[in-house]
Amino acid sequence: MFYDASRKLILKGVDGVVMVADSQEMRRDANIEAVDNLKLNLRQNGHDLADLPYVLQLNKRDLPTAMPVEQMTEELRVRDEPIFQAVATRGQGVFDTLKSIIKLVLADLRSGARSTTAKR
């Protein structure tokens, strides 16, 4: 994957993750690959996506080629993470996604569920 090295570096000290999926049918396989790559890169950095604050955003919902939300949810959902529909070019759903991940990260940090030394 072209961006694999960058993703590994970015995910090294991660406190939470937002996966932004492109809703277009032609991006279906790339979305699935991106989720799988995210899990792999997190594991290689000593993290487990099941233990991190995580939000899924379904972007480009305004396009006529957008897949049904139910199908995308079934194919991309990792656990019970919040899912937001978005049209980023209009700002729709973007702030809701950001507010959600911030709340999840803050709650996680307050709970002390993961020690800071384990993350680095």
C-alpha positions as a printed Julia matrix, in Angstrom:
120×3 Matrix{Float64}:
   0.0    0.0    0.0
   1.37   3.42  -0.99
   0.66   5.19   2.31
   1.52   2.24   4.54
   4.76   3.68   5.99
   3.08   7.01   6.8
   0.15   5.27   8.47
   2.45   3.17  10.63
   4.28   6.26  11.83
   1.08   8.22  12.5
  -0.48   5.33  14.42
   2.53   4.86  16.71
   1.25   7.08  19.53
  -2.43   7.07  18.69
  -5.11   7.77  21.31
  -8.1    7.28  18.99
  -8.94   6.61  15.36
 -11.45   7.91  12.84
 -11.79   5.75   9.74
 -13.17   7.81   6.86
 -14.68   5.55   4.23
 -15.53   6.71   0.72
 -19.17   5.76   0.06
 -18.72   5.28  -3.67
 -19.24   1.71  -4.9
 -15.94   1.83  -6.79
 -14.09   2.41  -3.47
 -15.64  -0.61  -1.74
 -12.56  -2.84  -1.95
 -10.24   0.02  -1.01
 -12.33   0.72   2.11
 -12.19  -2.92   3.2
  -8.45  -2.98   2.56
  -8.0    0.24   4.55
  -9.77  -1.21   7.6
  -7.68  -4.38   7.4
  -4.52  -2.29   7.01
  -5.52  -0.15   9.98
  -5.87  -3.23  12.18
  -2.5   -4.56  11.01
  -0.65  -1.27  11.48
  -2.14  -0.83  14.94
  -1.06  -4.36  15.93
   2.45  -3.66  14.67
   2.51  -0.63  16.98
   1.27  -2.6   19.98
  -2.36  -1.49  19.78
  -5.61  -3.34  19.25
  -8.46  -1.57  17.47
 -10.87  -3.33  19.84
  -9.33  -1.37  22.74
  -9.0    2.07  21.14
 -11.6    4.82  20.83
 -12.83   4.38  17.26
 -15.37   6.05  14.98
 -16.37   5.19  11.41
 -17.37   7.98   9.04
 -19.14   7.24   5.77
 -18.21  10.15   3.54
 -19.55  11.31   0.16
 -23.11  10.33   1.02
 -24.4   12.9   -1.49
 -23.06  11.09  -4.55
 -25.37   9.02  -6.75
 -22.87   6.15  -6.59
 -23.0    5.99  -2.8
 -23.53   2.49  -1.45
 -26.37   1.84   0.99
 -25.44   2.69   4.58
 -26.55  -0.76   5.74
 -24.17  -2.49   3.32
 -21.24  -0.26   4.27
 -21.96  -0.8    7.95
 -22.05  -4.56   7.5
 -18.78  -4.6    5.54
 -16.78  -2.03   7.51
 -18.0   -2.07  11.1
 -15.34  -3.44  13.42
 -17.37  -3.55  16.63
 -20.09  -1.31  18.04
 -18.32   1.93  17.07
 -20.35   5.06  16.31
 -21.0    5.55  12.6
 -21.59   8.94  11.03
 -22.74   9.84   7.54
 -20.94  12.8    6.04
 -20.59  15.11   3.09
 -17.25  16.67   3.96
 -17.33  19.25   1.19
 -20.42  20.73   2.87
 -19.23  20.11   6.41
 -22.12  17.71   7.05
 -21.3   15.08   9.64
 -17.71  16.25  10.09
 -18.13  17.99  13.44
 -20.36  15.21  14.76
 -17.59  12.73  13.93
 -14.94  14.89  15.59
 -17.06  15.47  18.71
 -17.64  11.74  19.01
 -13.98  10.73  18.78
 -12.96  13.5   21.19
 -15.53  12.33  23.76
 -14.39   8.73  23.37
 -10.7    9.62  23.71
 -11.29  11.8   26.76
 -13.37   9.1   28.43
 -10.67   6.55  27.67
  -7.92   8.75  29.05
  -9.94   9.52  32.19
 -10.62   5.85  32.82
  -6.93   5.02  32.57
  -7.87   1.87  30.67
  -4.61   2.05  28.74
  -1.45   3.3   30.35
   0.49   5.98  28.51
   3.64   3.85  28.66
   1.88   1.02  26.81
   0.94   3.39  24.0
   4.44   4.63  23.27
